[in-house]
Amino acid sequence: MASRPLLNIPDRDLSATRMKVVRATWAAKYFRRFDRGAVLRIAEAVAGAGYERAAHYAEWAVRETGYGVVEHKTLKNRFCTHDLLDHYRDLDLITPRVDQERKIIEIPAPAGVVLALAPVTNPVATVYYKTMLAILSRNAIVLSPHPLARECSADAARYLAVAAEAAGAPSGLVQCIEEPSVELVEDIMASDRINVIMATGGNAMVRAAYSSGNPALGVGPGNGVAYVDPSATVDDAARCLVESKSFDNSILCTNESICLTLERNRGNMERALRTAGAHICNAEDTGRLRDRLWTNGRFNPDAIGKSALWIAKEAGVRVNDATKVLVPVVERPGQDDVLFREKLCPVLALTAALDFDQAVTFAAQAAKRGAGHSAAFHGNDQNRLLAFSNAVPVNRVVVNAPCSQGAAGFATYLPPSFMIGTGYAGRSSVGENVGPQHLVHWTRIAFGRDAPADLSALDFNALPRKPVPVAETRVVDTPGPELTRDTLRTMILEELRNLKGGSG
């Protein structure tokens, strides 16, 4: 019989992460008492801090991961600060609501502790974005970065945490797993102290989040089809496509993978794409790209987030130095060509249908590989726009704009987001661009239809709140309440009484 080990050595990383979750639990309990003014002041401070170092972390992310373009990552990081805050500034998730006519009272209930997974493709932008959403919804957040983007993500999370606490947030409100691993993250996802998981990343991790036993908001892969109708201004459509596919080297899952037009419009499309900065591949170049980007049906991860020039050199395709996007040409849609699959790099497959009906049929089939995600329509025929949007299984169609930026809210009025919900078609629990409202539920108090109810005397000040006068602040222009020893002791005693099931 094998002897039992005399000493069990604890997993330090796992123990440290579990302690972070415990800290987040206490921070969430305290933070849910903050009033709207205090929450907005903390959000303002975090947005300002994130904006200040947007370029710094963009450069760091590209250097650490090898993915994307510094200037474009800077824009994405900034987008998740003041722009995101301004979009949600008037969304009140804190003040109770009263419907006098229907005799319903609604009290907001934050989720509690959010475990947020961040992908390697958009590491710092996702840290910014999910932290802002957690703060605006009065939740604590524990961030889990991708191992290949661990350093920049962890540093960004620490920096935002310092800004939040300086503005009055409780300690432990924003934390990051310093040494992430699959085993560690799976353990934490199953913790009964985690109230919701925001899962952004590969399919395996998203499925693991859904299987963890805790509520999860997950997203799926994209495979955007951009249909260019003969009614479109072809030069404008080409500029949008090249701008989208070259943005951050097409690392966003909202990017277009396929450019689809009609045969009678194909020559115009090729000419316009060349003018916009794309290289139109001949049959030989198309074959070389196909062979370099796929091996045994699997996409080559080395090409993710790389430039068109890098990919062309690797594939042996001669292009000029100004090339932004590579366009392999597949003569007809309908065949199961690997070039019709998602490509997180500036490679855009071009194909042409014989008529609109064939185009819609192909678009619907191709979009199933990114079901529930995004598509684009270029043109001015409103009836065709409706027919296309009704047939393609996606939850957002971007019209006459770059899909990478438009579906994420950059170039449209869609909510700014780095979590693009794919809904039922994409096997996701949410079909919208995820926002802070998805991290709050509402307790609804409903009176009987015929029961008398005088709601005018309601005093919401009786609810536990921590409105903060300026005199209490550590930073004069960003006030916030402090988690004192007495407050912490009281909260611990309250929880112990709840565990015992008694009142004292």
GUPA-708405 format. One record per residue (C-alpha): residue in one letter; x, y, z. Coordinates in Angstrom, 1 decimal, padded with zeros to 4 digits. Example, Ala and Ser with C-alpha at 12.3 -4.5 7.8 and 13.67 -1.06 7.14 Angstrom:
residues 2
  residuo       u       v       w
        A   012.3  -004.5   007.8
        S   013.7  -001.1   007.1
//
This chain:
residues 504
  residuo       u       v       w
        M   000.0   000.0   000.0
        A   001.3   003.4  -001.0
        S   002.1   005.6   002.0
        R   000.0   008.8   002.4
        P   001.9   012.1   002.1
        L   002.9   013.5   005.5
        L   002.4   017.1   004.3
        N  -000.1   018.6   002.0
        I   001.4   021.7   000.3
        P  -001.3   024.2  -000.6
        D  -001.6   025.7  -004.0
        R  -000.5   029.2  -003.3
        D  -002.0   030.7  -006.4
        L  -005.3   029.1  -005.8
        S  -005.3   030.1  -002.1
        A  -004.4   033.7  -003.0
        T  -007.2   033.8  -005.6
        R  -009.8   032.4  -003.2
        M  -008.8   035.1  -000.8
        K  -009.3   037.7  -003.5
        V  -012.8   036.4  -004.0
        V  -013.5   036.6  -000.2
        R  -012.3   040.2  -000.3
        A  -014.5   040.9  -003.2
        T  -017.5   039.5  -001.4
        W  -017.1   042.0   001.5
        A  -016.4   044.8  -000.9
        A  -019.6   044.0  -002.9
        K  -021.7   043.9   000.3
        Y  -020.5   047.4   001.2
        F  -020.5   048.9  -002.3
        R  -024.2   048.1  -002.8
        R  -025.0   050.7  -000.1
        F  -023.4   053.5  -002.1
        D  -025.7   056.2  -003.5
        R  -025.7   057.2  -007.2
        G  -023.6   060.2  -006.7
        A  -020.8   058.3  -005.1
        V  -020.9   055.5  -007.7
        L  -020.7   058.1  -010.6
        R  -017.7   059.8  -008.9
        I  -015.9   056.5  -008.7
        A  -016.7   055.7  -012.3
        E  -015.5   059.2  -013.4
        A  -012.2   058.6  -011.5
        V  -011.7   055.2  -013.1
        A  -012.5   056.5  -016.6
        G  -010.1   059.3  -016.2
        A  -007.3   057.0  -015.0
        G  -007.9   054.5  -017.8
        Y  -007.9   057.2  -020.5
        E  -004.7   058.6  -019.2
        R  -002.8   055.3  -019.7
        A  -004.7   054.1  -022.8
        A  -001.7   054.4  -025.1
        H   000.7   053.0  -022.4
        Y  -001.3   049.8  -022.1
        A  -002.0   049.5  -025.8
        E   001.8   049.5  -026.5
        W   002.3   047.0  -023.7
        A  -000.5   044.7  -025.0
        V   000.9   044.6  -028.5
        R   004.4   044.0  -027.1
        E   003.3   041.2  -024.8
        T   000.9   039.4  -027.2
        G   002.2   040.2  -030.6
        Y  -001.4   041.0  -031.7
        G  -002.9   044.1  -033.2
        V  -001.9   047.7  -033.8
        V  -000.9   050.1  -031.0
        E  -002.8   053.1  -032.3
        H  -006.0   051.1  -032.7
        K  -005.7   049.5  -029.3
        T  -005.3   053.0  -027.9
        L  -008.6   054.0  -029.5
        K  -010.3   050.9  -028.1
        N  -008.9   051.5  -024.6
        R  -010.1   055.1  -024.7
        F  -013.5   054.0  -026.0
        C  -014.0   052.0  -022.8
        T  -013.5   055.0  -020.5
        H  -015.3   058.4  -021.0
        D  -017.3   057.2  -024.1
        L  -018.7   054.2  -022.3
        L  -019.5   056.2  -019.1
        D  -021.2   058.9  -021.1
        H  -023.4   056.3  -022.9
        Y  -024.6   054.9  -019.6
        R  -024.5   058.1  -017.4
        D  -028.3   058.5  -017.4
        L  -029.0   054.8  -016.9
        D  -030.0   054.7  -013.2
        L  -029.4   051.2  -011.7
        I  -029.3   052.5  -008.2
        T  -032.5   054.4  -007.4
        P  -035.6   052.4  -006.5
        R  -038.5   053.0  -009.0
        V  -042.2   053.4  -008.3
        D  -045.0   052.8  -010.8
        Q  -048.0   054.5  -009.1
        E  -050.5   053.3  -011.7
        R  -049.6   049.7  -011.7
        K  -048.7   049.7  -007.9
        I  -045.3   048.2  -008.4
        I  -042.1   049.1  -006.5
        E  -038.7   048.0  -008.0
        I  -035.6   047.9  -005.9
        P  -032.2   047.3  -007.7
        A  -030.2   044.2  -006.6
        P  -026.6   044.1  -007.9
        A  -025.3   040.7  -008.7
        G  -022.5   040.8  -006.1
        V  -019.1   039.4  -007.2
        V  -018.4   039.3  -011.0
        L  -015.7   037.0  -012.3
        A  -014.7   038.5  -015.6
        L  -012.6   036.6  -018.2
        A  -010.5   038.7  -020.5
        P  -009.3   037.5  -023.9
        V  -005.8   037.8  -025.4
        T  -007.2   039.6  -028.4
        N  -008.5   042.6  -026.5
        P  -006.9   042.3  -023.1
        V  -006.8   045.8  -021.7
        A  -009.9   047.1  -023.4
        T  -011.8   044.2  -021.9
        V  -010.3   045.0  -018.4
        Y  -011.4   048.6  -018.8
        Y  -014.8   047.7  -020.1
        K  -015.8   045.1  -017.6
        T  -014.5   047.1  -014.7
        M  -016.6   050.1  -015.7
        L  -019.7   047.9  -016.1
        A  -019.1   046.4  -012.6
        I  -018.7   049.9  -011.0
        L  -021.8   051.3  -012.7
        S  -023.9   048.4  -011.5
        R  -022.4   048.4  -007.9
        N  -020.6   045.1  -008.2
        A  -017.2   043.9  -007.2
        I  -015.1   042.4  -009.9
        V  -012.3   039.8  -010.1
        L  -010.6   039.8  -013.5
        S  -009.1   036.7  -015.0
        P  -006.8   037.7  -017.9
        H  -005.6   035.4  -020.6
        P  -002.1   033.9  -019.7
        L  -000.6   035.4  -022.8
        A  -001.7   038.9  -021.8
        R  -001.3   038.4  -018.1
        E   001.2   041.2  -017.3
        C  -000.5   044.1  -019.1
        S  -003.9   043.0  -017.9
        A  -002.9   042.6  -014.3
        D  -001.1   046.0  -014.2
        A  -004.1   047.7  -015.8
        A  -006.4   046.2  -013.3
        R  -004.2   047.3  -010.4
        Y  -004.0   050.8  -011.8
        L  -007.8   051.0  -012.1
        A  -008.2   049.6  -008.5
        V  -006.0   052.3  -007.1
        A  -008.0   055.0  -008.9
        A  -011.3   053.5  -007.6
        E  -010.1   053.3  -004.0
        A  -008.7   056.9  -004.2
        A  -012.2   058.0  -005.2
        G  -013.7   056.2  -002.2
        A  -014.4   052.7  -003.4
        P  -014.0   049.9  -000.8
        S  -010.7   048.0  -000.9
        G  -011.0   044.8  -002.9
        L  -013.7   046.1  -005.3
        V  -011.4   045.6  -008.4
        Q  -008.9   042.7  -008.3
        C  -007.1   040.5  -010.8
        I  -005.9   036.9  -010.8
        E  -002.1   037.4  -011.1
        E  -001.2   033.8  -012.2
        P  -004.2   032.5  -014.2
        S  -004.4   028.9  -015.3
        V  -007.2   026.8  -016.7
        E  -007.4   024.7  -013.5
        L  -007.4   027.7  -011.3
        V  -010.0   029.6  -013.3
        E  -012.3   026.6  -013.5
        D  -012.1   026.2  -009.7
        I  -013.0   029.8  -009.1
        M  -015.8   029.8  -011.6
        A  -017.5   027.1  -009.5
        S  -017.1   029.0  -006.3
        D  -020.4   029.7  -004.5
        R  -019.0   033.2  -003.8
        I  -019.1   034.1  -007.5
        N  -022.5   035.5  -008.5
        V  -022.1   035.9  -012.2
        I  -019.4   035.1  -014.8
        M  -018.7   037.4  -017.8
        A  -017.1   035.0  -020.2
        T  -015.2   036.4  -023.2
        G  -012.7   034.2  -024.9
        G  -012.4   030.8  -026.6
        N  -015.4   028.5  -027.0
        A  -013.9   026.0  -024.4
        M  -013.7   028.6  -021.7
        V  -017.1   030.1  -022.5
        R  -018.7   026.6  -022.3
        A  -016.8   025.9  -019.0
        A  -018.4   029.1  -017.6
        Y  -021.9   027.9  -018.6
        S  -021.1   024.5  -017.0
        S  -019.7   025.9  -013.8
        G  -023.0   025.9  -011.9
        N  -023.0   029.7  -011.6
        P  -024.9   032.2  -013.8
        A  -022.9   033.2  -016.8
        L  -023.0   035.8  -019.6
        G  -021.2   034.3  -022.5
        V  -020.5   035.2  -026.2
        G  -019.6   033.2  -029.3
        P  -017.4   033.6  -032.3
        G  -018.2   035.7  -035.3
        N  -018.1   035.2  -039.0
        G  -019.4   038.4  -040.5
        V  -020.8   038.5  -044.0
        A  -020.8   041.9  -045.6
        Y  -023.2   042.1  -048.6
        V  -022.5   044.9  -051.0
        D  -025.6   045.5  -053.1
        P  -025.5   047.1  -056.6
        S  -027.4   050.1  -055.0
        A  -024.4   050.8  -052.8
        T  -021.8   053.6  -053.5
        V  -019.1   051.0  -054.2
        D  -016.1   053.3  -053.2
        D  -017.7   054.0  -049.9
        A  -018.4   050.4  -049.3
        A  -014.8   049.4  -050.1
        R  -013.4   052.1  -047.8
        C  -015.6   050.8  -045.0
        L  -014.5   047.2  -045.6
        V  -010.8   048.0  -045.7
        E  -011.0   050.3  -042.7
        S  -012.8   047.5  -040.7
        K  -010.5   044.6  -041.8
        S  -007.3   046.6  -041.1
        F  -008.5   048.0  -037.7
        D  -006.3   046.5  -035.1
        N  -005.3   043.9  -037.7
        S  -008.9   042.5  -037.6
        I  -008.6   041.2  -034.1
        L  -012.2   042.1  -033.2
        C  -014.8   039.3  -033.5
        T  -017.1   041.8  -035.1
        N  -015.0   042.0  -038.3
        E  -016.1   040.9  -041.7
        S  -014.8   037.6  -042.9
        I  -016.6   037.6  -046.3
        C  -017.4   040.3  -048.8
        L  -020.4   039.1  -050.9
        T  -021.7   040.9  -053.9
        L  -023.5   040.1  -057.2
        E  -021.6   038.9  -060.3
        R  -022.5   042.1  -062.2
        N  -021.0   044.2  -059.5
        R  -017.8   042.2  -058.9
        G  -015.6   044.1  -061.2
        N  -016.6   047.4  -059.6
        M  -016.0   045.9  -056.2
        E  -012.5   044.6  -057.0
        R  -011.5   048.0  -058.5
        A  -012.9   049.9  -055.4
        L  -011.1   047.6  -053.0
        R  -007.8   048.1  -054.8
        T  -008.2   051.8  -054.6
        A  -009.0   051.6  -050.8
        G  -005.8   049.7  -050.1
        A  -006.6   046.0  -050.6
        H  -004.6   043.5  -052.7
        I  -006.9   041.4  -054.9
        C  -005.4   037.9  -055.1
        N  -005.3   035.9  -058.3
        A  -006.0   032.2  -058.2
        E  -002.4   031.3  -057.4
        D  -002.2   033.8  -054.5
        T  -005.6   032.7  -053.2
        G  -004.3   029.1  -053.1
        R  -001.2   030.1  -051.2
        L  -003.2   032.1  -048.6
        R  -005.5   029.2  -048.2
        D  -002.6   026.7  -047.6
        R  -000.8   029.1  -045.2
        L  -003.8   030.1  -043.1
        W  -005.2   026.6  -042.7
        T  -003.7   023.2  -041.9
        N  -005.9   020.1  -041.8
        G  -008.9   022.4  -041.5
        R  -007.5   024.3  -038.5
        F  -006.7   028.0  -038.7
        N  -003.1   028.9  -038.2
        P  -002.9   030.9  -034.8
        D   000.3   032.6  -035.9
        A  -001.7   034.7  -038.3
        I  -004.0   036.1  -035.7
        G  -003.7   039.9  -035.3
        K  -000.8   040.1  -037.8
        S  -000.6   042.7  -040.6
        A  -001.4   042.0  -044.2
        L   002.2   042.5  -045.1
        W   003.3   039.9  -042.6
        I   000.8   037.4  -043.8
        A   001.6   038.0  -047.5
        K   005.3   037.4  -046.8
        E   004.6   034.2  -044.9
        A   002.4   033.0  -047.8
        G   004.7   034.0  -050.5
        V   002.3   036.6  -052.0
        R   003.9   039.7  -053.5
        V   002.2   042.9  -052.5
        N   003.1   046.6  -052.4
        D   004.1   048.1  -049.0
        A   000.8   050.1  -048.8
        T  -001.4   047.0  -048.7
        K  -003.8   047.0  -045.7
        V  -006.0   044.0  -046.5
        L  -005.6   040.7  -048.6
        V  -008.6   039.7  -050.6
        P  -008.5   036.1  -051.8
        V  -011.2   035.5  -054.5
        V  -013.5   032.5  -054.4
        E  -015.4   032.4  -057.7
        R  -018.8   031.2  -056.5
        P  -020.4   031.0  -053.1
        G  -021.9   027.8  -051.8
        Q  -018.9   025.6  -051.6
        D  -017.5   024.8  -048.1
        D  -014.2   026.7  -048.6
        V  -012.2   027.4  -045.5
        L  -011.8   031.0  -046.7
        F  -015.5   031.4  -045.8
        R  -014.7   030.9  -042.1
        E  -013.8   033.4  -039.4
        K  -010.4   035.0  -039.9
        L  -009.0   037.2  -037.1
        C  -006.5   038.8  -039.4
        P  -006.8   041.3  -042.4
        V  -007.9   038.6  -044.9
        L  -011.3   039.2  -046.5
        A  -012.7   036.6  -048.9
        L  -014.5   038.0  -051.9
        T  -017.2   036.0  -053.7
        A  -020.1   036.9  -056.1
        A  -023.6   035.4  -056.3
        L  -025.6   035.2  -059.5
        D  -028.6   037.1  -058.0
        F  -029.9   038.5  -054.7
        D  -031.7   035.3  -053.7
        Q  -028.5   033.2  -054.0
        A  -026.6   035.9  -052.1
        V  -029.1   035.8  -049.2
        T  -029.1   032.0  -049.1
        F  -025.3   031.8  -049.0
        A  -025.1   034.6  -046.4
        A  -027.5   032.8  -044.1
        Q  -025.5   029.6  -044.4
        A  -022.1   031.2  -043.9
        A  -023.3   033.2  -040.9
        K  -024.2   029.9  -039.1
        R  -020.5   029.6  -038.3
        G  -020.9   032.8  -036.3
        A  -024.6   032.4  -035.4
        G  -026.1   035.3  -033.5
        H  -023.2   037.6  -034.1
        S  -022.9   040.3  -036.7
        A  -023.3   041.0  -040.4
        A  -023.0   044.1  -042.7
        F  -025.1   045.5  -045.5
        H  -023.9   048.2  -047.9
        G  -026.6   049.7  -050.2
        N  -029.6   051.9  -050.4
        D  -032.3   049.3  -051.2
        Q  -034.3   049.2  -048.0
        N  -036.4   046.2  -049.0
        R  -033.3   044.2  -049.7
        L  -031.8   045.3  -046.4
        L  -034.9   044.0  -044.6
        A  -034.8   040.7  -046.5
        F  -031.1   040.2  -045.8
        S  -031.5   041.1  -042.1
        N  -034.5   038.8  -041.7
        A  -032.7   035.8  -043.3
        V  -029.3   036.0  -041.8
        P  -029.1   034.5  -038.2
        V  -027.4   037.4  -036.5
        N  -028.5   039.9  -033.8
        R  -027.0   043.0  -035.4
        V  -026.7   044.2  -038.9
        V  -024.4   047.2  -039.5
        V  -025.5   049.3  -042.5
        N  -023.1   051.4  -044.6
        A  -020.4   051.4  -041.9
        P  -017.4   049.3  -040.8
        C  -018.7   046.2  -039.1
        S  -015.7   045.8  -036.7
        Q  -016.4   049.2  -035.2
        G  -020.1   049.5  -035.9
        A  -021.3   046.3  -034.2
        A  -019.2   047.2  -031.1
        G  -020.7   050.7  -030.9
        F  -017.8   052.7  -032.3
        A  -019.4   053.8  -035.6
        T  -023.1   053.3  -034.7
        Y  -025.4   054.1  -031.8
        L  -025.3   050.6  -030.6
        P  -024.2   050.3  -027.0
        P  -020.4   050.4  -026.6
        S  -019.3   046.8  -025.9
        F  -016.6   044.2  -025.9
        M  -019.1   041.5  -025.1
        I  -021.3   040.9  -028.2
        G  -024.2   038.7  -027.1
        T  -025.1   036.0  -029.7
        G  -028.4   035.0  -028.2
        Y  -030.2   031.8  -028.8
        A  -028.7   031.3  -032.3
        G  -025.2   031.4  -030.8
        R  -026.1   029.4  -027.7
        S  -025.7   032.5  -025.5
        S  -027.8   033.7  -022.6
        V  -027.8   037.3  -023.9
        G  -028.4   038.6  -027.4
        E  -027.5   042.3  -026.9
        N  -024.3   044.2  -026.5
        V  -023.7   043.6  -022.8
        G  -024.0   046.6  -020.5
        P  -024.2   047.3  -016.8
        Q  -027.9   046.6  -016.8
        H  -027.1   042.9  -017.3
        L  -025.4   042.8  -013.9
        V  -028.4   044.1  -011.9
        H  -031.8   042.4  -011.2
        W  -034.8   044.1  -009.6
        T  -036.8   043.1  -006.6
        R  -040.4   043.9  -007.6
        I  -043.0   044.6  -004.9
        A  -046.4   044.2  -006.5
        F  -049.7   045.0  -004.8
        G  -052.9   043.2  -005.7
        R  -054.9   044.9  -008.4
        D  -057.8   045.6  -006.2
        A  -055.8   046.2  -003.0
        P  -055.4   049.8  -001.7
        A  -051.9   051.0  -002.0
        D  -050.7   054.5  -001.0
        L  -047.1   054.7  -002.4
        S  -046.7   058.4  -001.8
        A  -045.4   057.8   001.7
        L  -042.5   055.6   000.7
        D  -039.3   056.5   002.4
        F  -036.3   055.0   000.5
        N  -034.0   056.7   002.8
        A  -034.8   053.9   005.2
        L  -032.8   051.6   003.0
        P  -029.1   051.1   003.9
        R  -027.3   053.8   001.9
        K  -024.0   055.6   002.2
        P  -024.5   059.1   000.8
        V  -021.1   060.7   001.1
        P  -020.6   064.4   001.9
        V  -017.4   066.0   000.5
        A  -016.0   066.4   004.0
        E  -015.5   062.6   004.4
        T  -013.5   062.1   001.3
        R  -009.8   061.3   000.9
        V  -009.7   063.0  -002.4
        V  -011.6   066.3  -002.4
        D  -013.0   066.1  -005.9
        T  -013.9   062.4  -005.8
        P  -015.7   061.6  -002.6
        G  -016.6   058.2  -001.4
        P  -017.3   056.3   001.9
        E  -014.6   054.4   003.7
        L  -014.8   050.8   004.9
        T  -014.1   051.3   008.6
        R  -013.2   048.6   011.2
        D  -016.6   049.1   012.9
        T  -018.5   048.8   009.6
        L  -016.6   045.7   008.7
        R  -017.2   044.2   012.1
        T  -020.9   044.9   011.8
        M  -021.1   043.3   008.4
        I  -019.3   040.1   009.6
        L  -021.6   039.8   012.6
        E  -024.6   040.2   010.3
        E  -023.4   037.4   008.1
        L  -022.6   035.1   011.0
        R  -026.1   035.6   012.3
        N  -027.5   034.7   008.9
        L  -025.4   031.5   008.8
        K  -026.7   030.5   012.2
        G  -030.3   031.3   011.2
        G  -030.7   033.4   014.3
        S  -031.2   037.1   015.2
        G  -028.5   037.5   017.8
//
